[in-house]
Amino acid sequence: MTDASWETLSNQAVAVCGVVYFLALLSHLVEWSALRKLPVSVGSISVAPGRGGSGAVAVAEGGPSGADGADVDEAVERRTNLFGRLGLLLTIIAVAVHLVALVGRGMAAEPNRVPWGNMYEFTLSGTFFIGATYLVLYRRFSLAWMAPIVTGVVLTLLMVDVIWLHEEVAPLTEALNSPWLVIHVVSAVIATGAFTLGGIASALFLLKERAERRGRSGSYLARVPATATLDRVAYRINAFAFPVWTFAVLITGPIWAHQAWASYWNWDPKEVWAFITWVVYAGYLHARATAGWKGRNAAILALVGMATLWFSFIGVNFFVSSQHSYAEGLGESTIVSTRL
């Protein structure tokens, strides 16, 4: 295949995976909307990682009594399980096609390279790792309840990426042409995907706690896990992501900086904000381990960490002058990262 053919394949794969993510989102919305036909009580819906490994939503108690009520419950449960499995299958297909888009992007360059040459490619990779990390942790943390939010977030970021950040394939800049690109960026985007999932769990914790405090828990919030479970899931995911982020920011990043700029640390805005993210999450984990921080305070701190993470990932390139970014052409609004 020619370079142009690979680029066309990549662009088509991005479009296809966007459509499949959208279908997965619709499937999960249908899954959860079907549950509105059942009476909701706190704790009445549990996420069952079994049931054929689908992770579908299972009705625990609280349905209508009697034979007719049992038939209605059974029909609703079959429908929710069907659309839950369909949504999961579509998400798997979307992530696989997403990977094809990344491979095609790298193969389209001359010479062939990893697909991390500009903000379009970084964001394409970041969204892929959000979806892939979700699937990897799906069984371990029973994340079926997170499905509509994850697919919605990935779809939204992909739309932003295609509409506002798209760049033509080009050779790597000199600063990016290093073996450390693979090591540094892979660890950074894996941590970014995990931290984003942890942030989603923390946001749901705050929303559910607030709704319960006001006695107005909505249909979706009533069926996600209890606040204690959300708090625990967020902590475990963030605890997994933190050492990966440490490896990216404090080990591989400085080594690469020394190779490119003859200095391990330059106090560049990108480096500073990545370090701020590390400090926030270090404080989050330390507070939980030593001061017993749980619940609301921990969730707020985790969301602050996720905000600094995404500002470091994208915001610095648009709003701050940095060694890690440059403008392509006079008057161009697109900022292209030269190193994550």
RODO-2510 file (C-alpha; in nm, 4 decimals, decimal comma):
residues 340
     n   res          X          Y          Z
     1     m     0,0000     0,0000     0,0000
     2     t     0,1123     0,3555    -0,0677
     3     d     0,1441     0,6224     0,2004
     4     a    -0,1676     0,7915     0,0634
     5     s    -0,3584     0,4624     0,0888
     6     w    -0,2527     0,4199     0,4528
     7     e    -0,3626     0,7745     0,5342
     8     t    -0,6976     0,7145     0,3649
     9     l    -0,7371     0,3900     0,5599
    10     s    -0,6594     0,5726     0,8845
    11     n    -0,9118     0,8479     0,8139
    12     q    -1,1776     0,5960     0,7171
    13     a    -1,1064     0,3871     1,0287
    14     v    -1,1471     0,6976     1,2481
    15     a    -1,4858     0,7632     1,0865
    16     v    -1,5930     0,3988     1,1264
    17     c    -1,4846     0,3715     1,4897
    18     g    -1,6671     0,6989     1,5634
    19     v    -1,9873     0,5507     1,4196
    20     v    -1,9397     0,2271     1,6163
    21     y    -1,8724     0,4200     1,9396
    22     f    -2,1967     0,6074     1,8717
    23     l    -2,3868     0,2795     1,8236
    24     a    -2,2322     0,1453     2,1458
    25     l    -2,3468     0,4591     2,3263
    26     l    -2,6997     0,4157     2,1891
    27     s    -2,7032     0,0502     2,2978
    28     h    -2,6041     0,1428     2,6516
    29     l    -2,8577     0,4242     2,6644
    30     v    -3,1300     0,1802     2,5567
    31     e    -3,0013    -0,0674     2,8171
    32     w    -3,0304     0,1838     3,0986
    33     s    -3,3536     0,3445     2,9793
    34     a    -3,5193     0,0010     2,9783
    35     l    -3,4544    -0,0181     3,3513
    36     r    -3,6795     0,2832     3,4043
    37     k    -3,9716     0,0423     3,3766
    38     l    -3,8648    -0,1132     3,7051
    39     p    -3,9126     0,0550     4,0429
    40     v    -3,5860     0,1946     4,1734
    41     s    -3,4617     0,1661     4,5296
    42     v    -3,1044     0,2380     4,6399
    43     g    -2,8990    -0,0781     4,6052
    44     s    -3,1701    -0,2616     4,4092
    45     i    -2,9556    -0,2833     4,0972
    46     s    -2,6164    -0,4439     4,1084
    47     v    -2,3481    -0,4868     3,8477
    48     a    -2,2961    -0,8542     3,7841
    49     p    -1,9622    -0,9349     3,6220
    50     g    -2,0800    -1,2869     3,5654
    51     r    -2,3762    -1,3800     3,3498
    52     g    -2,1632    -1,5010     3,0666
    53     g    -1,8986    -1,2387     3,1318
    54     s    -2,1180    -0,9647     2,9878
    55     g    -2,1133    -0,7475     3,2957
    56     a    -2,4788    -0,6707     3,2285
    57     v    -2,7023    -0,5030     3,4813
    58     a    -2,8827    -0,7543     3,6962
    59     v    -3,2057    -0,6990     3,8918
    60     a    -3,1445    -0,7886     4,2543
    61     e    -3,4737    -0,7024     4,4186
    62     g    -3,7507    -0,4485     4,4292
    63     g    -3,9482    -0,5541     4,1196
    64     p    -4,3256    -0,5936     4,1011
    65     s    -4,4664    -0,8948     4,2811
    66     g    -4,6856    -1,1624     4,1359
    67     a    -4,6662    -1,3688     3,8174
    68     d    -4,7352    -1,0766     3,5829
    69     g    -4,4763    -0,8626     3,7599
    70     a    -4,2229    -1,1448     3,7415
    71     d    -4,2830    -1,1772     3,3675
    72     v    -4,2327    -0,8037     3,3208
    73     d    -3,9138    -0,8129     3,5263
    74     e    -3,7813    -1,1063     3,3265
    75     a    -3,8542    -0,9354     2,9948
    76     v    -3,6875    -0,6118     3,1065
    77     e    -3,3863    -0,8017     3,2358
    78     r    -3,3512    -0,9896     2,9068
    79     r    -3,3661    -0,6613     2,7181
    80     t    -3,1111    -0,4878     2,9386
    81     n    -2,8750    -0,7849     2,9217
    82     l    -2,9119    -0,8002     2,5420
    83     f    -2,8314    -0,4333     2,4907
    84     g    -2,5585    -0,4477     2,7549
    85     r    -2,3829    -0,7289     2,5700
    86     l    -2,4391    -0,5537     2,2366
    87     g    -2,2919    -0,2311     2,3732
    88     l    -1,9867    -0,4129     2,5061
    89     l    -1,9361    -0,5959     2,1751
    90     l    -1,9653    -0,2699     1,9814
    91     t    -1,7154    -0,1039     2,2159
    92     i    -1,4673    -0,3866     2,1561
    93     i    -1,5131    -0,3510     1,7789
    94     a    -1,4744     0,0283     1,8017
    95     v    -1,1494    -0,0004     1,9992
    96     a    -1,0161    -0,2541     1,7467
    97     v    -1,0976    -0,0241     1,4533
    98     h    -0,9488     0,2644     1,6535
    99     l    -0,6247     0,0667     1,6680
   100     v    -0,6366     0,0217     1,2901
   101     a    -0,6635     0,4006     1,2564
   102     l    -0,3508     0,4464     1,4692
   103     v    -0,1518     0,1851     1,2773
   104     g    -0,2592     0,3318     0,9451
   105     r    -0,1574     0,6795     1,0589
   106     g     0,1924     0,5612     1,1461
   107     m     0,2311     0,3619     0,8245
   108     a     0,1231     0,6641     0,6172
   109     a     0,4355     0,8590     0,7149
   110     e     0,7635     0,8345     0,5271
   111     p     0,9590     0,6861     0,6910
   112     n     0,7081     0,4807     0,8912
   113     r     0,6795     0,5989     1,2493
   114     v     0,4706     0,5797     1,5631
   115     p     0,1505     0,7897     1,5354
   116     w     0,2498     1,0604     1,7838
   117     g     0,3704     1,3490     1,5717
   118     n     0,1094     1,6169     1,6520
   119     m    -0,1905     1,6938     1,8745
   120     y    -0,4317     1,5157     1,6409
   121     e    -0,2324     1,1950     1,6742
   122     f    -0,1769     1,2348     2,0491
   123     t    -0,5508     1,2824     2,1062
   124     l    -0,6311     0,9909     1,8764
   125     s    -0,3978     0,7778     2,0877
   126     g    -0,5311     0,9139     2,4174
   127     t    -0,8911     0,8297     2,3287
   128     f    -0,7839     0,4826     2,2168
   129     f    -0,6202     0,4165     2,5526
   130     i    -0,9271     0,5397     2,7411
   131     g    -1,1354     0,2799     2,5596
   132     a    -0,8694     0,0083     2,5798
   133     t    -0,8053     0,0680     2,9520
   134     y    -1,1793     0,0525     3,0158
   135     l    -1,1990    -0,2869     2,8445
   136     v    -0,8908    -0,4196     3,0273
   137     l    -1,0309    -0,3147     3,3682
   138     y    -1,3905    -0,4028     3,2787
   139     r    -1,4021    -0,7407     3,4521
   140     r    -1,1649    -0,6590     3,7363
   141     f    -1,3687    -0,3618     3,8589
   142     s    -1,7103    -0,4580     3,7100
   143     l    -1,7325    -0,1336     3,5101
   144     a    -2,0571    -0,2002     3,3199
   145     w    -2,2181     0,0982     3,4945
   146     m    -1,9513     0,3271     3,3431
   147     a    -2,0196     0,2214     2,9836
   148     p    -2,2427     0,5082     2,8609
   149     i    -2,0094     0,7727     3,0048
   150     v    -1,6897     0,6152     2,8663
   151     t    -1,8321     0,5737     2,5161
   152     g    -1,9741     0,9272     2,5320
   153     v    -1,6433     1,0798     2,6442
   154     v    -1,4403     0,8938     2,3806
   155     l    -1,6877     0,9865     2,1066
   156     t    -1,6868     1,3539     2,2079
   157     l    -1,3070     1,3749     2,2194
   158     l    -1,2825     1,2022     1,8807
   159     m    -1,5216     1,4575     1,7302
   160     v    -1,3133     1,7439     1,8720
   161     d    -0,9988     1,5751     1,7426
   162     v    -1,1288     1,5333     1,3880
   163     i    -1,2997     1,8726     1,3595
   164     w    -1,0428     2,1013     1,5232
   165     l    -0,7124     1,9172     1,5590
   166     h    -0,6752     1,7223     1,2348
   167     e    -0,3349     1,7508     1,0647
   168     e    -0,1945     1,5973     0,7496
   169     v     0,0626     1,3216     0,7953
   170     a     0,4164     1,4604     0,8173
   171     p     0,7604     1,3294     0,9183
   172     l     0,8565     1,3470     1,2849
   173     t     1,0324     1,6600     1,4006
   174     e     1,3883     1,6218     1,5224
   175     a     1,2884     1,6419     1,8891
   176     l     1,0379     1,3575     1,8433
   177     n     1,2698     1,1309     1,6449
   178     s     1,3905     0,9255     1,9389
   179     p     1,3335     0,5745     2,0802
   180     w     1,2229     0,7449     2,4031
   181     l     0,9135     0,8662     2,2174
   182     v     0,7603     0,5190     2,2366
   183     i     0,8520     0,4560     2,6010
   184     h     0,7509     0,7987     2,7272
   185     v     0,4284     0,8440     2,5334
   186     v     0,2971     0,4899     2,5848
   187     s     0,3323     0,5187     2,9629
   188     a     0,1851     0,8711     2,9592
   189     v    -0,1246     0,7826     2,7569
   190     i    -0,1881     0,4626     2,9565
   191     a    -0,1819     0,6680     3,2760
   192     t    -0,4022     0,9329     3,1118
   193     g    -0,6618     0,6714     3,0165
   194     a    -0,6651     0,5229     3,3678
   195     f    -0,6763     0,8614     3,5430
   196     t    -0,9711     0,9576     3,3215
   197     l    -1,1623     0,6460     3,4272
   198     g    -1,0808     0,7221     3,7898
   199     g    -1,2043     1,0779     3,7376
   200     i    -1,5324     0,9501     3,5933
   201     a    -1,5831     0,7337     3,9030
   202     s    -1,5066     1,0326     4,1290
   203     a    -1,7492     1,2567     3,9378
   204     l    -2,0234     0,9938     3,9682
   205     f    -1,9487     0,9685     4,3411
   206     l    -2,0069     1,3430     4,3885
   207     l    -2,3236     1,3408     4,1769
   208     k    -2,4680     1,0371     4,3531
   209     e    -2,3805     1,1689     4,7006
   210     r    -2,5402     1,5050     4,6235
   211     a    -2,8526     1,3426     4,4797
   212     e    -2,8889     1,1128     4,7813
   213     r    -2,8361     1,4031     5,0218
   214     r    -3,1208     1,5891     4,8518
   215     g    -3,3357     1,2782     4,8237
   216     r    -3,3456     1,3023     4,4442
   217     s    -3,1386     1,0162     4,3092
   218     g    -3,2063     0,9879     3,9368
   219     s    -3,2721     0,6636     3,7537
   220     y    -2,9151     0,6242     3,6295
   221     l    -2,7480     0,7347     3,9545
   222     a    -2,9709     0,5035     4,1571
   223     r    -2,8407     0,2090     3,9599
   224     v    -2,4682     0,2784     3,9691
   225     p    -2,2810     0,1212     4,2615
   226     a    -2,3030     0,2666     4,6111
   227     t    -2,0892     0,5706     4,6899
   228     a    -1,8490     0,3559     4,8934
   229     t    -1,7951     0,1329     4,5896
   230     l    -1,7441     0,4302     4,3575
   231     d    -1,4908     0,5743     4,6029
   232     r    -1,3034     0,2433     4,6184
   233     v    -1,3016     0,1952     4,2394
   234     a    -1,1682     0,5487     4,1847
   235     y    -0,8925     0,4898     4,4400
   236     r    -0,7829     0,1589     4,2910
   237     i    -0,7737     0,2906     3,9347
   238     n    -0,5812     0,6024     4,0393
   239     a    -0,3424     0,3895     4,2440
   240     f    -0,2754     0,1800     3,9318
   241     a    -0,2211     0,4877     3,7120
   242     f     0,0056     0,6807     3,9502
   243     p     0,3241     0,4682     3,9190
   244     v     0,2783     0,4601     3,5407
   245     w     0,2528     0,8404     3,5358
   246     t     0,5572     0,8610     3,7647
   247     f     0,7547     0,6500     3,5199
   248     a     0,6475     0,8774     3,2321
   249     v     0,6994     1,2142     3,4030
   250     l     0,9924     1,1643     3,6388
   251     i     1,1960     0,8960     3,4612
   252     t     1,1510     0,8685     3,0855
   253     g     1,0590     1,2364     3,0354
   254     p     1,3775     1,3772     3,1941
   255     i     1,5928     1,1199     3,0142
   256     w     1,4408     1,2219     2,6818
   257     a     1,4762     1,5920     2,7699
   258     h     1,8458     1,5422     2,8412
   259     q     1,8904     1,3670     2,5092
   260     a     1,7043     1,6399     2,3158
   261     w     1,8031     1,9542     2,5077
   262     a     2,1064     1,8497     2,7171
   263     s     1,9137     1,9122     3,0390
   264     y     1,7060     1,6750     3,2512
   265     w     1,4651     1,9464     3,3648
   266     n     1,3979     2,2865     3,2063
   267     w     1,0931     2,4067     3,4028
   268     d     0,9079     2,4191     3,0747
   269     p     0,5277     2,4750     3,1190
   270     k     0,4510     2,1228     2,9935
   271     e     0,6968     1,9757     3,2436
   272     v     0,5653     2,1969     3,5231
   273     w     0,2018     2,1016     3,4648
   274     a     0,2876     1,7325     3,4344
   275     f     0,4694     1,7639     3,7676
   276     i     0,1708     1,9478     3,9205
   277     t    -0,0471     1,6551     3,8128
   278     w     0,1978     1,4169     3,9807
   279     v     0,1927     1,6225     4,3029
   280     v    -0,1885     1,6324     4,3130
   281     y    -0,2252     1,2575     4,2700
   282     a     0,0608     1,1929     4,5136
   283     g    -0,1268     1,4080     4,7662
   284     y    -0,4474     1,2189     4,6910
   285     l    -0,2905     0,8776     4,7523
   286     h    -0,0924     0,9991     5,0552
   287     a    -0,4004     1,1544     5,2149
   288     r    -0,5968     0,8337     5,1714
   289     a    -0,3164     0,6194     5,3112
   290     t    -0,2212     0,8339     5,6110
   291     a    -0,5122     1,0642     5,6968
   292     g    -0,7880     0,8274     5,5919
   293     w    -0,9306     1,0673     5,3338
   294     k    -1,2279     0,9086     5,1676
   295     g    -1,5444     1,0202     5,0019
   296     r    -1,6118     1,3793     4,9013
   297     n    -1,2704     1,5352     4,9741
   298     a    -1,0858     1,2553     4,7978
   299     a    -1,3190     1,2749     4,4958
   300     i    -1,2696     1,6511     4,4632
   301     l    -0,8915     1,6129     4,4823
   302     a    -0,9004     1,3369     4,2193
   303     l    -1,0989     1,5630     3,9849
   304     v    -0,8485     1,8449     4,0391
   305     g    -0,5781     1,5974     3,9377
   306     m    -0,7686     1,4996     3,6227
   307     a    -0,8181     1,8682     3,5324
   308     t    -0,4441     1,9388     3,5629
   309     l    -0,3736     1,6224     3,3642
   310     w    -0,5845     1,7262     3,0661
   311     f    -0,4591     2,0841     3,0829
   312     s    -0,1058     1,9444     3,0684
   313     f    -0,2044     1,7169     2,7807
   314     i    -0,3880     1,9700     2,5624
   315     g    -0,4254     2,3094     2,7320
   316     v    -0,0551     2,3927     2,7540
   317     n    -0,0222     2,3513     2,3780
   318     f    -0,2959     2,6067     2,3106
   319     f    -0,2575     2,8656     2,5843
   320     v     0,1087     2,8625     2,6923
   321     s     0,4317     2,9135     2,5002
   322     s     0,6372     2,5998     2,5520
   323     q     0,9383     2,4116     2,4226
   324     h     0,6971     2,1259     2,3703
   325     s     0,4820     2,3093     2,1165
   326     y     0,5028     2,5363     1,8168
   327     a     0,2571     2,7052     1,5815
   328     e     0,2441     2,5788     1,2264
   329     g     0,2475     2,8884     1,0109
   330     l     0,1725     3,2504     1,0813
   331     g    -0,1843     3,3015     1,1998
   332     e    -0,2512     2,9306     1,2351
   333     s    -0,4556     2,8430     1,5419
   334     t    -0,3502     2,4808     1,5496
   335     i    -0,0747     2,4038     1,7969
   336     v     0,1263     2,0914     1,7339
   337     s     0,2948     1,9170     2,0229
   338     t     0,6548     1,8196     1,9606
   339     r     0,6733     1,6065     2,2696
   340     l     0,4051     1,4929     2,5131
***
